[in-house]
Amino acid sequence: MKTELVTTLKRQATKILADLHESKEPVLITEHGQPSAYLVDFEDFERMQSRMSILEGIARGEKAIFEGRVYSESEAEEKMGKWLK
């Protein structure tokens, strides 16, 4: 992963963005020697958000199973009947 100073980002934003879009590699931005932010390509960020949403849904499902909040197939069909017509 590439690392850049915030001052370098300020001076060379266009170049850093061009490199980012070409390499698709996130850039770690540092301030005063400490990590401050990640600069990521727009499409990569959107893809990560989509994956995160899917993983959160899976986690909710696993939690429901663990807590016993599940339905049999026939119970689910009965409850979903009004939407399945």
HELIX and SHEET records of a PDB file:
HELIX    1   1 VAL A    6  SER A   23  1                                  18    
HELIX    2   2 PHE A   42  PHE A   66  1                                  25    
HELIX    3   3 GLU A   73  LEU A   84  1                                  12    
SHEET    1   A 3 LYS A   2  LEU A   5  0                                        
SHEET    2   A 3 VAL A  27  GLU A  31  1                                        
SHEET    3   A 3 GLN A  34  LEU A  39 -1                                        
END                                                                             
